[in-house]
Amino acid sequence: MTVKNIVRRTKTKYLDYELRHQRILDAAFRLFNAKGYKTTTTAELAAEAGVSEPVLYQHFESKKHLFIECFQSIKRELVSGYKKVEARYPDDEINYIRGVIEVYLDFVIKNPHKSMFLIHMFSYTDEPEFHILFKKFMDRCISRIEREIHKAKQKGTIKNPLDSRFLAGILVVQHFTAVLPRNYIDPELFDKQNLLEVFLKMLKG
């Protein structure tokens, strides 16, 4: 077998592994949302992903590791988007905040299973490891927005008299839960522009 063929076969195996890995993650999002973490079994996760349990364990050490990786994959996706916004608006606080909210709203609209998974993370206060991971991420998001609000207040572009940390916390938590009204609002009204306007009006006071 030539080196070229070996490279091709290795690349094919890697791509197959990555596709299977993502298929397991997608299945996990669906099942964890539908049944919750505690009642979902690895046998059900494997069946939903179309793999055997041994194969599932080749990708994830345990159900807990799979659940955590679901969260970490969302976190990586959002942080990647936030960094692009930061690079685009290094000195424009309002557009930075608008851009961050827009990244998340796009994520909600395009990824219903992933965004609902984040909502479930709010409720896992009795699972310390999950709670700590989520709290650290939220604290990071709030601190970053707080910094931008503080800078905008100094420039006079935000005149809301409320404390910057409080404003940032309310803004982050509210836009993270934007997925919830989707089941109760006309789909034509549940769009990014309407939601953006609500959040920005609240911010500016």
N, C-alpha and C positions, 0 to 999 in steps of 0.2 A: 504493500500500500504506500502510495506517495505521500510526501509531507502535505501536499495540497489537499489530498483526500482526507487525511487525518484532521487537518484544520477545519475542513468543511463539516466533517462528522461531529467534531467537538462543538462547533458553532451551532449546529442543528440541535444537539443535545441540550446546549445551554438555553437556546430559544424555547425548546419544548419545556424545559424546567421552569423558565420564567412564565410561560403561558399557563402552565399548571398551577404555579404559585399564585398567580393573579386570579385564576378560576376559584381556588380555595378561598382567597380573600373575599371575592365577590359573593360566594355562597355564604360565608360567615356573616357578612353584612346583612344579608337577607334573613338568615335564621336568628341571629342575635336580636335583630329588630322584632321579629315575629314572636319569638319564644322567650327572649331574655337570656342572660348569660348562664344562670344557674341550671335552668331546665334543658338547655340545648346540649346534646351529647356529641361526642366526637364521631360516633357512628352516623348520626344524622348529618353532621357537617360533611363527612366524607361522601355520603350518598348524594347530598345536594350538589357537591362539586364534581361528582362523577368519577371519584377515585376510591381506592380501598383505604381502610384505616392505616395500615402500614405506610402507604404512600403519603398520607396526610402527615404522619409523624416524621417522615423524611424532611418535610418542609417546616413543620412547627413542633417544637418539643412537647407542647401540651396545649390544652384548650385555653389556658390562661395566656400563654405566649401568643396564640393566634388572636385572641381578643385584643391584647396590647398592640400587636402589629397592625390590627385594623385601625386603631387610634393613631399610631405613629405614621401610618401611610397617609392619613388625612392631614395630620400635622405637617408632614413634609410638603404635601401639595399646597396647603394654604401658605406656609412660610415662603415657599418659592414664589408664589404670586405676590406676597407682601413685599419681598425684597425687590421685585421688579418695579413695584410702585414707588418704593423708597428711592431707587435709582433714577426714576423719572421725575420725582418731585422732591429733591433734596432740601429746598428752601421754601416750599409752598405747603404750609401746614394744612390749609383747607382742602386742597386737591389731594394731598397725601391721605387725609382721613377719608375723603370721598372715594379715593381709589381702593383703599383697604376694604371699605364696606362693599364696594362694587365687586371686588375679588370674591368676597364671601357670598354675596348674593348670586353671583354667577355659579359658584360652587353649589349652592342650595338648589338652584333651578335645574342645573345639569346633572346633579348627583343626589336624587331623592333618598336612596338607601344610605349613602354615606352621611348626609346631613341629618337624617333621623337617628343614626347611630350616635352622633354627638349629643343629641337631645337625651338619649338614654344614659349617656355618661353622667349627666347631671344627677341622675337618680341613684347612682351606685355609691352612695355615701357609706354604706356598710361594707364596702370592699376597699380597705385603706390604700392598697397599691394603685387601684384605678383612680380613686379620689385624688391622691397626691399627684399623679401624672396629669390629670385634667386641671387641677388647681394651679399647678406650675405653669401650664400653657396659658390659662386664662390670666394669671397674674402678669405674665410676660406681655400678653396682648394689651391689657389694661395699662401697664406702665408705659408702653410705647405710645399709646394714644394720649395718655396723660401728659407726656413730654411735649407732644405736638400742640395740645390744647394750651398748655402753659406758654409756649412760645407764641402762639397766635394771640393770646390775651395780652402779652407784652407788646405785640405789634398793634393791637387794637382791632384785629380782624375777627376776633370772637369777644363779644361783650357780655356773655352770660355770666352773672355774678356768682353762680354756684362754684363750689370747690372743684378744681381741675380733676382730682382723683375720683371724686364722686361722679362727675360728668362722664369721665372715661369709663368708669365701671358700668354705669347705666347704659351707655352707648354700646359697649362691647357685649354685655349680656343680652340686650334687646336685639341687636342684629344677629347674635348667635341663635336666638330663638325665633328668628324670622320664618323658619320652616313651619312652625306650628299653625299659623293662620291659613296655610295653603288649603286645608280641608274645609275651611269655613267661608272663604272669600271667592267670589267669582274669579275664575282663572284670568279673565281679561284685566281685572283690577290688580291681581297679584303679579305685578311686573316690577322689574328692577328700578325703573325710573320713579314709580310711585313710592316704593319703599325707601329709595335714596332720599327723596324729598322729605319724607317723614323724619328720618334720622337727622338730616342736616338742619331742619327747622328746630328740632328739639335741642340740638347742640348750640345753635346760635341764640336760642332763647327769644 
